[in-house]
């Protein structure tokens, strides 16, 4: 009995081979003409509403079934686990299926079905729309870019067609359909970024910045003013960050990837706006979290990583993404001495530890110098230079510490037009005319070169009549 079944199978395979050979033994142009002459669309015109397809199921032997669904214009993988995908992959598969042309071949016995590969174990693709479905079964691939194919359901008929669907489903890794962008909310809607990592000594460090209105503040490692330009560059780098490829799905053990305890994490906090019934709008907190694991191999700049929202997919990120995700904390700190705009300052109080106190105050478009009981016009150039140093000039170095008490030389207070103190700055200087340090009270010492002009005495601000008189 077994010999008889084997003989039938060989006979069917030989017959099918002869049919296939008859199509390919002639020159290419003639073969194309003959195939086209007896071919017809795999799906009859208007039998499938391709524009309305919103679900695709892919079943392959010994692999997880893959299901992709579409909401509006966005596709997602929903099985074997949830993950957003780029629309190009599913849409291209739909386009390939809708354009497929096939030649019907009369091979309908069980033996011939096994020879063509169109049996119960054949891979299938199912398209769904509006409560309806259309399926394709993929058989053996043949030389010359052709393959066996049929449409299960009703009369099963073997067909020869271009191997377009075979290539799309069987020769490609469908995990590469997945979206590779790591963050979708690294933009102006973001209101907090948190990065936790280990330094070279294995000590945990945390960088956290938060936005209030249009202003940013550093929350950790110390609470101080933030450099808005640096944070915007950080956000731009995170918005550009992409995975370079997916390497594993639902691994049994995260240890080989260094993700059981990630080496670093980056979180972007924002508010997702949604409509609530009937007309109110609700802002729900949204957090995107990237977990960075170990290097792909010793000494490599590439690392394993995953997204907390989709933990079943392990992917690689390159060194550029790692560097963008974990920037040095100090570059996020505002390097200007006060963080105050010069046009918002009405008065400056100079209070040296040794010497006379001086007050500089705006008056009708100019500045007045007050010391003791009298007031005189102040040097416009000197005041402008002081404002530039306190408001615009960027420190050459930043240190997370207070000004050393023994090096303090003065306190400078900046007043607003309504009489409030906008900033209180403690000035220190290294011995022998060294560098200046300015502490705004946040515990951050901004270092300026020794050549910086920071005059604290009255004489430096007195108007030189010979130079400045009209």
C-alpha positions as a printed Julia matrix, in Angstrom:
470×3 Matrix{Float64}:
   0.0     0.0     0.0
   2.8     2.36    0.86
   4.53    1.49   -2.41
   1.37    2.3    -4.35
   0.94    5.71   -2.62
   4.55    6.56   -3.32
   4.16    5.58   -6.96
   1.07    7.78   -7.31
   2.88   10.67   -5.72
   5.81   10.3    -8.13
   3.49   10.07  -11.11
   1.6    13.22  -10.04
   4.84   15.07   -9.43
   6.11   14.04  -12.87
   2.91   15.24  -14.52
   3.07   18.56  -12.73
   6.72   18.89  -13.6
   5.91   18.35  -17.24
   3.26   21.08  -17.11
   5.68   23.48  -15.48
   8.46   22.52  -17.9
   6.22   23.12  -20.86
   5.76   26.67  -19.7
   9.46   27.34  -19.22
  11.2    25.36  -21.97
  10.44   28.03  -24.57
  12.25   31.39  -24.79
  11.41   33.94  -22.14
   9.31   36.19  -24.34
   7.27   33.27  -25.72
   6.84   31.8   -22.24
   5.51   35.1   -20.96
   3.1    35.34  -23.87
   1.81   31.78  -23.4
   1.39   32.22  -19.65
  -0.32   35.55  -20.08
  -2.63   34.12  -22.73
  -4.08   31.52  -20.37
  -3.9    33.6   -17.21
  -6.53   35.47  -15.27
  -6.49   37.61  -12.14
  -6.29   35.47   -9.03
  -9.12   37.57   -7.6
 -11.91   38.49   -9.97
 -12.38   42.22  -10.5
 -14.44   43.86   -7.72
 -14.52   40.61   -5.73
 -12.36   42.12   -2.98
 -12.65   45.67   -1.65
  -8.89   46.11   -1.37
  -9.14   49.7    -0.12
 -11.29   48.51    2.78
  -9.08   45.65    3.96
  -8.47   46.24    7.67
  -7.17   42.87    8.83
  -4.52   40.5     7.49
  -3.77   37.05    8.91
  -0.61   35.17    7.96
  -0.3    31.5     8.9
   2.97   29.64    8.31
   3.97   26.13    9.42
   5.81   25.93   12.73
   5.59   29.69   13.29
   3.3    32.0    15.22
   0.25   33.19   13.4
   0.61   36.88   12.57
  -2.38   39.21   12.62
  -2.26   42.83   11.49
  -5.15   45.25   11.89
  -5.76   48.75   10.57
  -7.45   51.66   12.32
  -7.9    54.64   10.03
  -4.61   54.6     8.13
  -2.43   53.03   10.84
  -1.53   49.35   10.99
  -0.6    47.32   14.07
   0.57   43.81   14.71
  -1.87   42.4    17.28
  -0.74   38.75   17.33
   1.36   37.12   18.63
   1.75   40.39   20.54
   0.93   44.04   20.05
   3.38   46.26   18.17
   2.85   49.18   15.78
   3.95   48.6    12.19
   4.77   50.82    9.27
   1.93   50.96    6.76
   4.2    50.23    3.78
   4.47   46.49    4.52
   0.75   45.6     4.77
  -0.18   47.98    1.96
   2.42   46.47   -0.37
   1.14   42.96    0.42
  -2.4    44.07   -0.43
  -1.18   45.64   -3.68
   0.74   42.47   -4.64
  -2.29   40.23   -3.96
  -4.68   42.48   -5.87
  -2.4    42.53   -8.93
  -1.54   38.82   -8.97
  -2.29   36.97  -12.22
  -2.36   33.14  -12.27
  -2.65   30.27  -14.77
  -5.07   27.47  -13.82
  -3.64   23.93  -13.99
  -5.89   20.86  -13.7
  -4.23   18.94  -10.84
  -6.86   17.98   -8.28
  -5.89   14.64   -6.75
  -4.6    14.31   -3.2
  -1.23   13.2    -4.49
  -0.91   16.18   -6.79
  -1.9    18.5    -3.96
   1.0    17.13   -1.93
   3.36   17.55   -4.88
   2.38   21.17   -5.41
   2.61   21.89   -1.71
  -1.04   22.99   -1.64
  -1.99   20.77    1.28
  -3.27   21.46    4.78
   0.15   22.67    5.94
   0.58   25.25    3.21
   1.1    28.86    4.34
  -2.0    31.02    3.96
  -2.78   34.71    3.78
  -6.27   35.95    4.64
  -7.6    39.43    3.91
 -10.66   40.74    5.8
 -12.98   43.66    5.14
 -16.58   44.49    6.05
 -17.31   41.05    7.5
 -15.95   39.28    4.41
 -12.67   37.54    3.69
 -10.46   36.25    0.89
  -7.72   33.66    1.36
  -4.65   32.61   -0.59
  -2.74   29.36   -0.09
   0.94   29.25   -1.05
   2.43   26.05   -2.5
   5.85   25.03   -3.75
   8.11   27.58   -5.36
   9.35   26.8    -8.87
  12.34   27.98  -10.94
  12.05   31.21  -12.83
  10.28   33.19  -10.13
   7.01   31.2   -10.28
   5.12   29.22   -7.66
   2.0    27.14   -7.03
  -0.9    28.99   -5.51
  -4.63   28.55   -4.93
  -7.63   30.05   -3.18
  -9.03   27.67   -0.54
 -12.78   27.59    0.01
 -15.05   26.15   -2.6
 -13.28   24.34   -5.46
  -9.56   24.11   -4.8
  -7.64   24.59   -8.05
  -3.87   24.7    -8.42
  -2.55   27.73  -10.24
   0.82   28.94  -11.41
   1.66   32.54  -10.63
   4.55   34.88   -9.98
   6.13   34.13   -6.6
   5.45   37.66   -5.36
   3.46   36.59   -2.3
   5.88   33.75   -1.54
   8.75   36.24   -1.48
   6.81   38.7     0.68
   5.71   36.15    3.28
   8.23   33.3     3.23
  11.52   34.91    2.26
  11.26   38.07    4.31
  11.2    38.64    8.04
   7.83   40.22    8.78
   9.17   41.59   12.05
  10.84   44.19    9.85
   7.38   45.56    9.1
   7.38   46.89   12.62
   7.81   50.55   13.39
  11.42   51.35   14.22
  10.9    54.86   15.63
  11.48   54.69   19.38
   9.57   57.79   20.46
   6.49   59.43   19.0
   6.07   62.23   21.56
   9.55   63.74   21.65
   8.22   67.15   20.68
   6.74   70.32   22.13
   3.98   68.29   23.81
   6.56   66.61   26.03
   6.66   68.02   29.56
   9.27   65.82   31.27
  12.29   63.71   30.3
  13.93   61.28   32.71
  17.16   59.37   32.05
  18.59   56.86   34.53
  21.91   55.17   33.91
  25.08   53.89   35.54
  28.34   55.79   35.39
  31.7    54.11   34.86
  31.99   53.41   38.58
  28.63   51.64   38.6
  26.97   54.47   40.51
  23.37   55.23   39.57
  22.74   58.68   38.14
  19.51   60.4    37.19
  18.94   63.27   34.79
  15.47   64.76   34.9
  14.19   67.91   33.24
  10.66   69.29   33.44
   8.77   71.97   31.55
   6.46   74.61   32.97
   4.87   76.68   30.25
   7.68   77.6    27.89
  10.43   77.29   30.5
  12.47   74.21   31.35
  14.05   73.32   34.7
  16.59   70.7    35.65
  15.08   68.63   38.46
  17.92   66.13   38.95
  20.82   65.76   39.7
  20.18   69.23   41.12
  17.32   71.7    40.87
  18.41   74.6    38.69
  17.72   76.47   35.47
  17.87   74.42   32.28
  19.41   75.3    28.93
  16.4    75.29   26.63
  18.5    74.92   23.48
  20.23   71.8    24.84
  16.91   70.21   25.82
  15.44   70.91   22.39
  18.49   69.27   20.8
  17.97   66.27   23.12
  14.34   65.99   22.07
  15.27   66.26   18.4
  17.81   63.45   18.81
  15.22   61.24   20.55
  12.67   61.98   17.83
  15.2    60.76   15.23
  16.13   57.64   17.21
  15.29   54.34   15.46
  15.94   50.66   16.07
  18.34   49.14   13.54
  16.66   45.71   13.53
  14.62   43.24   15.56
  16.57   40.28   16.94
  14.26   38.25   19.2
  10.6    37.9    20.13
   9.4    36.9    23.59
  12.75   35.53   24.8
  12.59   33.09   27.7
  15.44   34.86   29.5
  16.3    38.56   29.34
  19.74   38.07   30.88
  21.61   37.51   27.56
  20.29   40.87   26.37
  21.14   42.74   29.58
  17.48   43.67   29.99
  16.64   41.87   33.21
  18.11   44.94   34.89
  18.58   47.56   32.14
  21.82   49.51   32.04
  19.86   52.68   31.23
  16.31   53.88   30.72
  14.86   56.97   29.06
  11.3    58.17   29.66
   9.35   60.87   27.87
   6.33   62.11   29.82
   3.52   63.94   28.09
  -0.24   64.37   28.15
  -2.36   62.51   25.61
  -5.42   64.61   24.82
  -8.65   62.7    24.39
 -12.31   63.63   24.11
 -14.62   62.7    26.96
 -18.38   62.57   26.75
 -20.17   64.66   25.87
 -17.91   67.62   24.97
 -15.15   67.81   27.56
 -11.47   67.19   26.8
  -9.34   65.07   29.12
  -5.54   65.0    29.28
  -4.24   61.57   30.25
  -0.62   61.1    31.31
   1.42   59.22   28.71
   4.89   57.76   29.23
   7.18   56.36   26.53
  10.02   54.34   28.03
  13.09   52.91   26.31
  15.13   50.27   28.15
  18.75   49.86   27.05
  20.56   46.58   27.72
  24.04   45.24   27.17
  26.27   45.69   24.11
  25.52   43.3    21.26
  29.07   41.97   21.67
  32.05   42.93   23.77
  33.29   46.39   22.88
  30.42   47.05   20.48
  28.66   50.4    20.35
  25.4    48.67   19.41
  23.14   47.67   22.3
  20.09   45.5    22.8
  16.98   47.4    23.81
  13.2    47.21   24.09
  10.2    49.46   24.67
   8.35   49.12   27.97
   5.02   49.43   26.15
   5.97   46.48   23.88
   8.32   44.34   25.99
   8.09   41.18   23.86
  10.23   42.55   21.02
  14.0    42.84   21.47
  15.86   45.02   18.98
  19.22   46.66   18.4
  20.11   50.34   18.61
  23.34   51.86   17.37
  25.87   53.98   19.24
  24.33   57.22   18.01
  21.01   56.37   19.65
  22.73   55.32   22.89
  24.65   58.61   23.03
  21.5    60.61   22.27
  19.54   58.79   24.96
  22.13   59.3    27.71
  23.59   62.82   27.41
  25.9    64.32   30.06
  23.83   65.94   32.79
  25.79   69.18   32.92
  25.06   70.17   29.33
  21.37   70.5    30.25
  22.11   73.24   32.8
  21.65   76.85   31.69
  25.2    78.22   31.47
  24.24   81.89   31.86
  24.86   83.53   35.2
  21.31   84.64   35.99
  18.84   83.38   33.38
  17.28   86.87   33.38
  16.73   89.0    30.27
  18.51   92.34   30.35
  15.36   94.22   29.32
  13.54   92.9    32.38
  16.04   94.43   34.8
  15.26   97.82   36.33
  18.12   97.99   38.84
  21.35   96.23   39.81
  22.7    96.2    43.36
  26.42   95.54   43.75
  27.35   94.49   47.3
  31.09   93.69   47.51
  32.39   92.0    50.67
  35.0    94.75   50.94
  34.06   98.12   49.55
  31.21  100.52   48.95
  27.75   99.28   47.9
  26.56  100.54   44.52
  23.12  100.75   42.92
  22.59  101.08   39.16
  19.06  102.04   38.1
  17.34  102.81   34.79
  16.05  106.35   34.43
  14.44  107.69   31.25
  16.43  105.54   28.86
  19.73  105.9    30.68
  21.28  104.62   33.9
  21.92  106.32   37.25
  24.68  105.41   39.65
  23.81  105.67   43.35
  26.24  105.29   46.19
  25.84  106.79   49.63
  23.39  109.7    49.42
  23.99  110.93   45.86
  23.15  109.85   42.31
  25.0   110.6    39.1
  24.67  109.44   35.49
  26.31  106.03   35.01
  28.57  104.88   32.2
  26.31  103.28   29.59
  29.14  101.16   28.22
  30.08   99.79   31.64
  26.47   98.92   32.54
  25.9    97.29   29.13
  29.03   95.18   29.63
  27.84   94.11   33.08
  24.39   93.17   31.76
  25.96   91.12   28.97
  28.06   89.18   31.49
  25.16   88.53   33.88
  22.48   87.78   31.29
  23.96   86.54   28.03
  27.5    85.28   28.44
  27.83   81.51   28.74
  30.0    79.95   31.41
  33.12   78.11   30.28
  32.54   75.39   32.9
  29.78   74.26   35.25
  30.28   72.67   38.67
  27.6    71.23   40.91
  28.62   72.95   44.14
  28.12   76.2    45.99
  30.57   79.06   45.88
  33.39   78.49   48.4
  32.78   80.9    51.28
  36.43   81.94   51.51
  36.46   82.99   47.84
  33.24   85.07   47.86
  33.9    88.64   46.72
  30.39   90.08   46.28
  26.65   89.6    46.02
  24.82   91.01   42.99
  21.03   91.45   43.08
  18.91   92.05   39.97
  15.61   93.9    40.53
  12.49   93.87   38.36
  10.35   96.89   37.43
   7.86   95.98   40.15
  10.55   95.93   42.84
  11.0    92.14   43.1
  14.39   90.47   43.24
  14.77   88.58   39.98
  18.06   86.94   40.95
  20.56   87.01   43.78
  24.03   86.04   42.6
  27.01   85.16   44.77
  30.3    86.04   43.09
  33.54   84.26   43.99
  37.02   84.46   42.51
  40.08   82.28   42.6
  43.2    83.79   44.24
  45.64   85.95   42.3
  43.11   87.24   39.83
  41.87   83.81   38.77
  38.55   82.7    37.36
  35.16   83.92   38.53
  32.43   81.69   39.9
  28.77   82.76   39.98
  26.18   80.88   42.06
  22.51   81.81   41.61
  21.51   80.04   44.82
  20.71   76.68   43.21
  24.01   75.09   44.2
  25.43   75.29   40.69
  28.67   77.21   40.21
  29.08   78.68   36.75
  32.74   79.38   35.97
  33.85   82.35   33.84
  37.38   83.16   32.59
  39.63   85.46   34.57
  39.46   88.01   31.75
  35.71   88.49   32.32
  34.89   92.11   33.18
  33.05   92.07   36.51
  33.72   95.47   38.06
  32.32   95.91   41.55
  33.55   99.39   42.51
  31.82  102.74   42.05
  34.6   104.25   39.92
  34.12  101.65   37.17
  30.57  102.93   36.53
  31.1   106.66   36.72
  30.49  108.4    33.42
  33.58  109.79   31.71
  32.3   113.19   30.55
  35.06  113.52   27.96
  33.98  110.29   26.28
  30.24  109.96   26.82
  28.87  113.5    26.92
  26.71  114.36   23.9
